[in-house]
Amino acid sequence: MSPLRIVSVHNHYLMAGGEDQVFESEARLLRERGHEVTQIEEQTSYPDSVTKKIGMAADCVWSRRWNREFRALLQKSRPDIVHVHNFFPRFSPSIYYACRRENVPVVQTLHNYRLLCAGAELYRDGKVCEECLDHSVLRGIRYGCYQGSKLGTAVVTLMTAVHRSLRTWNNMVDCYIALTEFSRQKMISGGLPPERIRVKPNFVLPDPGPKSAVGDYALFVGRLVNSKGIVAMLEAWKQLPNVPLHIVGDGPCREQIETALKSGPIPAVTYRGRLPRAETLAAMKNARFLIFPSEWYEGFPVTIAESFACALPVVCTRLGAMQEIVGDGVTGLHFQVGDVEDFRRKVEWAWNHPLEMEAMGRRARQEFEKKYTAERNLAMLEEAYEFALASRGKRFQVNVPEDVTV
């Protein structure tokens, strides 16, 4: 593929996660292969006054500033492709309309379920929830699915509803990238055009190489939030005094973990806090298996891709993306979400069968080499760009508003 000029767009969250890593890794990969990449970034922050909150709410639906600035940027740099990772909340979908006016194709990676769910995870009260998918996005307001706020959820729901009405999701994006086939099917159920959704998983750059030791502990790596199954993990480890567990990460559940370790009977757990990526990969290479007890569908956990690269098998919930990525008895083990006893049994078996787990780790590494290398990912990414470029030339004309008043 001839070198392209690419504008890559991402709104960072308050707490860094896999999306941020993918945004940086893809830009690095594309540059290494000769493409020109301009990264446009925003940082989520919470306004400190009522006036600012109202302004941010309006911008979430349609940012006049970013519609104007993005169009000027496109006129100046004349890119071949705009690749959006996350437009919420600062950029807003108004940047798609700037792209259409300047006739620049748009690729959108679907890192989560924001277009279907105000909370972005299809998760509520400790379990999967598809009410907004089955009925209406208005259901989320009833439960305050966005950060526990009914007002905040109403704003996100307004954004979704307005752009469904404008057919933004159908008309303004030339190619969607879903991270798994599971995610693709959910997005199709939510109304996105199936012919424009390609599946491209996340990847690991650079390749850390496989581990060489059996490993001295089980390992959890990730954001410490309820949807990651932190409570179930702690409950299971109360009954696993002989299985060392190291926890790497940070987040709202950190205090809960620290309190549990001080007062509860969980002697085998060590909390290591948030580590730099190099130290996290080193922790993977010294572990026997990864614990991934997430209770929501997930997009494509970079942590699992990194584990496979390190030849580290994964013990995970039998749910969504995890079930698709991790082969039960092949590259790891599944347990039933919400079943602490099943969780405990699978961990205990994994710990007591190191040779079997080591074989699963070797197969995980083979899976990485087949599907999740930078080289394989670049080919899939360039195919998505080629599809978007070809699609834009054939697409029908739609009315593009100069601006929207919210």
C-alpha positions in Angstrom: 0.0 0.0 0.0 1.3 3.5 -0.9 2.1 5.7 2.1 -1.0 7.5 3.4 -1.5 10.8 5.4 -3.6 9.7 8.4 -5.2 11.8 11.1 -5.7 9.7 14.2 -8.2 11.0 16.8 -8.6 10.0 20.5 -10.3 11.4 23.6 -8.3 10.0 26.5 -10.2 9.0 29.6 -9.4 10.1 33.1 -7.9 6.7 33.8 -5.6 5.4 31.1 -6.5 2.0 29.7 -6.2 -0.3 26.7 -7.7 2.2 24.3 -5.0 4.7 24.9 -2.3 2.0 24.4 -3.9 0.9 21.1 -4.1 4.6 19.9 -0.3 5.0 20.5 0.7 1.5 19.2 -1.2 1.9 15.9 0.4 5.3 15.3 3.8 3.9 16.0 3.2 0.9 13.8 1.9 3.1 10.9 4.9 5.4 11.1 7.3 2.6 11.1 5.8 1.3 7.9 6.1 4.7 6.2 2.7 6.3 6.7 2.4 9.9 8.0 0.3 10.1 11.2 -1.0 13.2 12.9 -2.4 12.5 16.3 -5.2 14.8 17.6 -5.9 14.3 21.3 -8.2 15.6 24.0 -8.3 14.8 27.7 -11.5 14.2 29.6 -12.0 16.4 32.6 -14.9 17.3 34.8 -16.1 21.0 34.7 -16.2 22.8 38.0 -19.2 25.1 37.5 -22.8 24.7 36.3 -22.1 26.9 33.3 -19.2 24.8 32.2 -21.2 21.6 32.8 -24.0 22.9 30.5 -21.4 23.8 27.9 -19.8 20.4 28.1 -23.2 18.7 27.8 -23.9 20.6 24.6 -20.5 19.9 23.2 -20.9 16.2 23.8 -23.8 16.2 21.3 -22.3 18.7 18.8 -19.0 20.5 19.4 -19.1 23.7 17.3 -15.5 24.3 18.2 -14.2 20.9 17.0 -16.4 21.0 13.9 -14.8 24.3 13.0 -11.3 23.4 14.0 -11.3 20.0 12.5 -12.5 21.3 9.2 -9.7 23.8 9.2 -7.2 21.1 10.1 -8.4 19.0 7.2 -8.1 21.9 4.8 -4.6 22.5 5.9 -3.2 19.0 6.1 -5.3 17.3 3.4 -5.1 13.8 4.9 -6.2 10.6 3.0 -7.9 9.1 6.0 -9.3 10.2 9.4 -9.2 7.3 12.0 -11.3 8.0 15.1 -10.6 5.9 18.2 -12.8 7.8 20.7 -14.8 11.0 20.0 -16.5 11.1 23.5 -17.0 13.5 25.1 -14.8 16.4 23.8 -14.7 16.0 20.0 -18.3 14.8 19.5 -19.6 13.3 16.2 -19.5 16.8 14.7 -16.0 15.9 13.4 -17.5 13.3 11.1 -19.4 16.1 9.4 -16.3 18.1 9.0 -14.7 15.1 7.3 -17.7 14.7 5.0 -17.6 18.4 3.9 -13.9 18.0 3.1 -14.5 14.6 1.4 -12.1 12.7 3.7 -13.0 9.0 4.5 -13.6 8.1 8.1 -12.6 4.9 9.9 -14.0 4.4 13.5 -12.7 1.8 15.9 -15.4 0.4 18.2 -13.4 0.0 21.4 -16.6 -0.3 23.5 -20.4 -0.2 23.2 -20.9 3.6 23.5 -23.1 3.8 20.4 -25.5 1.3 22.1 -25.2 2.0 25.8 -24.7 5.2 27.8 -22.3 3.3 30.1 -20.4 1.9 27.1 -20.2 -1.5 28.7 -23.7 -3.1 28.4 -23.2 -3.7 32.1 -25.3 -2.7 35.1 -25.6 -3.8 38.8 -22.9 -6.4 38.5 -24.1 -8.2 35.4 -24.5 -7.8 31.7 -27.5 -5.6 30.7 -28.9 -5.3 27.2 -32.1 -3.3 27.9 -31.0 -0.3 25.7 -30.2 -2.7 22.9 -33.5 -4.7 23.3 -35.8 -1.7 23.9 -34.5 1.9 23.8 -31.4 3.9 24.8 -33.8 5.8 27.1 -33.7 2.9 29.5 -30.2 3.9 30.6 -31.6 7.2 32.1 -33.8 5.3 34.5 -30.7 3.6 36.0 -28.2 6.4 35.7 -25.9 4.1 33.7 -23.3 6.8 32.9 -21.2 7.3 36.1 -24.3 6.7 38.3 -25.8 10.0 37.2 -29.3 10.2 35.6 -28.5 13.8 34.4 -25.2 12.7 32.9 -26.9 9.6 31.4 -29.5 11.9 29.8 -26.8 13.9 28.1 -25.1 10.8 26.7 -28.5 9.4 25.6 -29.3 12.7 23.9 -26.1 12.5 22.0 -26.9 8.9 20.9 -30.5 9.7 20.0 -29.7 12.9 18.1 -27.2 11.2 15.9 -29.4 8.2 15.3 -32.0 10.6 14.1 -29.5 12.3 11.8 -28.3 8.8 10.7 -24.7 9.9 11.6 -23.7 6.3 12.4 -24.9 5.0 9.1 -24.0 7.9 6.8 -20.8 9.5 8.1 -18.5 6.6 8.8 -17.1 4.7 5.9 -15.6 1.8 7.8 -16.0 0.5 11.3 -13.5 -1.7 13.0 -14.9 -4.1 15.6 -12.3 -5.9 17.8 -14.1 -9.3 17.8 -16.8 -11.0 15.8 -18.9 -11.0 19.0 -18.6 -7.2 19.1 -19.5 -7.0 15.4 -22.7 -8.9 15.9 -23.7 -6.7 18.8 -23.2 -3.6 16.7 -25.2 -5.0 13.9 -28.0 -5.8 16.3 -27.8 -2.1 17.4 -28.3 -0.9 13.8 -24.8 -0.4 12.3 -24.5 -1.4 8.7 -22.9 -4.9 8.6 -21.2 -4.4 5.3 -19.1 -1.6 6.7 -17.9 -3.4 9.9 -14.5 -5.1 9.7 -13.0 -7.2 12.5 -9.5 -6.3 13.5 -8.2 -7.4 16.9 -5.8 -5.5 19.1 -2.1 -6.4 19.0 1.2 -6.1 20.9 4.0 -3.8 19.9 6.9 -4.5 20.5 6.7 -8.3 20.9 7.9 -9.0 24.4 8.8 -12.7 23.6 7.7 -15.8 25.5 8.4 -16.5 29.1 10.8 -19.4 30.0 9.8 -20.3 33.6 6.7 -22.1 34.9 5.8 -19.1 37.1 5.5 -18.5 40.9 2.0 -16.9 41.1 -1.3 -16.1 39.5 -1.5 -12.6 38.1 -4.3 -10.0 37.6 -3.5 -7.0 35.5 -6.1 -4.2 34.8 -8.2 -1.3 35.9 -9.5 -1.9 39.4 -13.2 -1.3 38.7 -16.3 -3.4 39.6 -16.9 -4.6 36.0 -13.5 -6.3 36.0 -14.8 -8.8 38.5 -12.7 -7.6 41.5 -15.2 -8.6 44.1 -15.6 -12.2 42.8 -11.8 -12.5 42.6 -11.3 -11.5 46.2 -14.1 -13.8 47.3 -12.5 -16.7 45.4 -9.1 -16.0 47.0 -10.5 -16.3 50.5 -10.7 -20.0 49.7 -7.3 -20.2 47.9 -4.7 -19.7 50.7 -2.1 -21.8 48.9 -2.3 -20.0 45.5 -0.3 -16.7 45.4 -2.0 -13.9 43.5 -0.3 -10.7 42.5 -2.6 -7.8 41.6 -1.3 -5.1 39.2 -3.4 -2.0 38.5 -5.1 1.0 39.9 -8.7 2.4 40.0 -11.7 3.0 42.2 -11.6 -0.4 43.8 -8.0 0.1 45.1 -9.2 1.1 48.5 -11.5 -1.9 48.7 -8.6 -4.2 47.9 -6.3 -2.6 50.4 -9.0 -2.7 53.1 -9.7 -6.4 52.4 -6.0 -7.3 52.6 -5.6 -5.5 55.9 -8.7 -6.9 57.6 -9.8 -10.1 55.7 -8.4 -13.6 55.6 -6.7 -13.3 52.1 -3.1 -14.2 53.0 -2.0 -15.2 49.5 -2.8 -11.9 47.8 -0.1 -9.2 47.1 -1.1 -5.8 45.7 1.6 -4.3 43.6 -0.1 -1.1 42.4 0.1 0.3 38.9 3.4 -0.6 37.2 5.1 0.7 34.0 4.5 -1.5 31.0 8.0 -3.0 31.0 7.5 -4.1 34.7 4.0 -5.4 33.9 5.4 -7.6 31.1 8.1 -8.8 33.4 5.4 -9.7 36.0 3.6 -11.7 33.2 6.8 -13.7 32.5 7.2 -14.7 36.1 3.5 -15.7 36.5 2.0 -19.2 36.0 -1.3 -17.9 34.5 -3.3 -14.7 34.1 -6.6 -14.1 35.9 -9.2 -12.2 33.9 -12.5 -12.3 35.8 -14.2 -9.5 33.8 -18.0 -9.4 34.1 -18.8 -7.3 31.0 -18.4 -8.3 27.4 -15.1 -6.4 26.9 -13.8 -5.1 23.6 -10.5 -6.8 23.1 -8.4 -6.7 26.2 -4.8 -5.7 25.4 -3.8 -7.6 28.6 -4.9 -10.9 27.1 -3.0 -10.2 23.9 0.1 -9.4 25.9 -0.4 -12.6 27.9 -0.5 -14.6 24.8 2.7 -12.9 23.5 4.3 -13.9 26.8 3.1 -17.5 26.5 1.0 -17.0 29.6 -2.4 -18.9 29.6 -5.5 -17.1 30.8 -8.2 -18.1 33.3 -11.2 -16.0 32.4 -15.0 -15.7 32.4 -17.0 -17.6 29.9 -18.4 -14.4 28.4 -18.3 -12.2 25.3 -14.9 -11.4 23.9 -13.0 -13.5 26.4 -14.9 -16.6 25.3 -14.0 -15.8 21.7 -10.3 -15.1 22.3 -9.4 -17.7 24.9 -10.0 -21.3 24.0 -11.2 -23.3 27.0 -8.7 -26.1 27.6 -6.6 -24.8 24.7 -5.1 -21.4 25.6 -6.6 -21.1 29.1 -9.7 -22.0 31.2 -13.2 -20.6 31.4 -15.3 -20.2 34.5 -19.0 -19.2 34.8 -19.4 -15.5 35.4 -20.9 -14.9 38.9 -20.0 -18.4 40.1 -17.3 -17.9 42.7 -17.1 -21.7 43.4 -16.5 -22.4 39.7 -13.9 -19.6 39.7 -12.1 -21.2 42.7 -12.1 -24.7 41.2 -10.6 -23.6 37.9 -7.9 -21.6 39.6 -7.1 -24.5 41.9 -6.9 -26.9 39.0 -4.7 -24.5 37.0 -2.3 -24.1 40.0 -2.1 -27.8 40.6 -1.4 -28.7 36.9 1.6 -26.6 35.9 2.6 -28.8 33.0 -0.9 -28.6 31.4 -0.9 -24.9 31.9 2.6 -24.6 30.4 1.3 -26.4 27.3 -1.6 -24.0 27.1 0.9 -21.1 27.3 2.8 -22.5 24.3 -0.5 -22.7 22.4 -1.3 -19.1 23.5 2.0 -18.0 22.0 1.2 -19.8 18.8 -2.1 -18.0 18.7 -0.3 -14.7 19.2 2.1 -15.4 16.3 -0.8 -16.3 14.1 -3.2 -13.4 14.9 -1.9 -10.6 17.1 1.5 -9.6 15.8 2.2 -6.1 14.5 2.7 -7.3 11.0 -0.6 -9.1 10.8 -2.4 -6.1 12.4 -0.9 -3.7 9.9 -2.2 -5.7 7.0 -5.7 -5.7 8.5 -5.5 -2.0 9.3 -4.4 -1.1 5.7 -7.2 -3.3 4.3 -9.7 -1.3 6.4 -8.2 2.0 5.0 -8.4 0.7 1.4 -12.0 -0.3 2.0 -12.9 3.2 3.4 -11.1 5.0 0.5 -12.9 2.9 -2.1 -16.2 3.3 -0.3 -16.1 7.1 -0.1 -15.8 7.2 -3.9 -19.0 5.2 -4.3 -21.1 6.6 -1.4 -24.3 8.5 -2.0 -24.6 12.2 -1.2 -26.2 13.2 2.1 -27.1 16.6 3.5 -24.4 17.9 5.7 -25.5 20.6 8.1 -23.2 23.6 8.5 -23.8 23.6 12.2 -26.2 22.2 14.8 -27.8 24.1 17.7 -28.2 22.0 20.8 
